């Protein structure tokens, strides 16, 4: 009994000593943090990573100590607009626009082709603001005077058209003006055509406008285009004998024209006239291998050049000869072309 009780007491002493040692270690660790340098202090690490300072207290939110708002000071809902008044305003604006368009159609617009309406187009300058127009500028030409006399309103007609009736568009929309009972427009056009002939088109351009401070050169009319040369006379078609090709024989593997073929080449050059000659050389190819075809084309070109040299020696211009070469075939060929 004594032995077991002594063992329990020893165990309790060791447990107490171990708890005190842990408490001392924890206290020393906490007290050591305050004395650590800032580079290894965990508090400073957290502040640098989160941009927050743990040592300071968070400030209160704004208006935290302000009194609660009084709902009685909130304004009430605005009253809705009067639908009838809104429709009346819209209808009035539409009626005003329609009446303005109607009045615009009744007011005559000045013809910009008249000298007094566009003086800069007829070599003159526009009068300064406020100046009275001259007699020459206000005097209408003969054609304009006849047109004005033919289209003048009756003597008892009012000077200004009466304004359109001011009525609601929804009730009675504006009607287009009534057409005349008789064909007055056709009679007016006939009278204008009979009164003055149409003006002739001037042969020279109008003089440039005179603007103070600027120098505009005189426009020089361009010369009329020259008449194109007549097309060349058509050549008569070749006969059967003329269109027959001339076959020129060469020795195997040779590009020298035989002396016996020179007379036939000269005869072809003599009956050429103003036509062209097509020359084709052949290379005596025996198979279709690339090496054989290359050698055959080279021989064909040499034969075609030899025939062309004989033709130019006979008086045929070089620009009147067309050359071609083919690997298969023998000799050369020359013929007249259109």
Residue pairs with C-beta under 8 A, 6 or more apart in sequence:
33 41
33 42
33 43
38 44
43 54
43 55
46 52
46 54
47 53
47 54
91 168
91 169
91 170
94 169
95 166
95 167
95 168
95 169
98 164
98 169
98 173
98 174
99 163
99 164
99 166
99 174
102 164
102 174
103 161
103 163
103 164
106 161
107 161
110 117
111 117
111 144
112 118
113 121
114 140
114 141
114 144
115 121
115 122
115 124
115 137
115 141
116 133
116 137
116 138
116 140
119 125
119 126
119 127
119 137
120 126
120 209
121 206
121 209
122 206
123 206
123 207
123 208
123 209
123 210
124 137
124 209
124 210
125 209
125 210
125 211
127 133
127 134
127 137
140 148
142 196
143 196
143 199
146 191
146 192
146 195
146 196
147 192
149 195
150 188
150 191
150 192
150 195
151 188
164 174
165 172
165 174
203 221
204 221
205 219
205 221
207 218
208 216
208 217
208 218
208 219
209 216
235 274
235 275
235 338
237 338
238 275
238 336
238 338
242 271
242 336
243 335
243 336
244 335
245 333
245 334
245 335
246 264
246 265
246 268
246 333
246 334
246 335
247 331
247 332
247 333
248 257
248 261
248 264
248 265
248 307
248 331
248 332
248 333
248 334
249 258
249 261
249 330
249 331
250 256
250 257
250 258
250 303
250 330
250 331
250 332
251 258
252 284
253 284
253 299
255 299
255 302
255 303
255 305
255 306
256 306
257 265
257 306
257 307
257 310
262 310
265 307
265 310
265 311
265 314
265 334
266 310
266 314
268 277
268 311
268 334
268 336
269 277
269 311
269 314
269 315
269 316
270 314
271 336
272 316
272 320
272 336
275 320
275 336
275 337
275 338
276 320
276 321
276 322
276 336
276 337
277 311
277 316
277 320
277 321
277 322
277 334
277 335
277 336
277 337
278 321
278 322
278 324
278 334
278 335
278 337
279 304
279 307
279 308
279 311
279 321
279 322
279 323
279 324
279 332
279 333
279 334
280 304
280 323
280 324
280 325
280 326
280 332
280 333
280 334
281 299
281 300
281 301
281 302
281 303
281 304
281 305
281 307
281 323
281 324
281 325
281 326
281 332
282 300
282 303
282 325
282 326
282 327
282 328
282 329
282 330
282 331
282 332
282 333
283 295
283 296
283 297
283 298
283 299
283 300
283 303
283 325
283 326
283 327
283 328
283 329
284 296
284 299
284 329
284 330
285 292
285 293
285 296
285 327
285 328
285 329
286 292
292 327
293 327
296 327
296 328
297 325
297 326
297 327
300 325
300 326
300 327
300 329
301 323
301 325
303 325
303 331
303 332
304 323
304 324
304 325
304 332
305 323
306 332
307 332
307 334
308 318
308 321
308 323
311 321
311 334
312 318
312 321
322 337
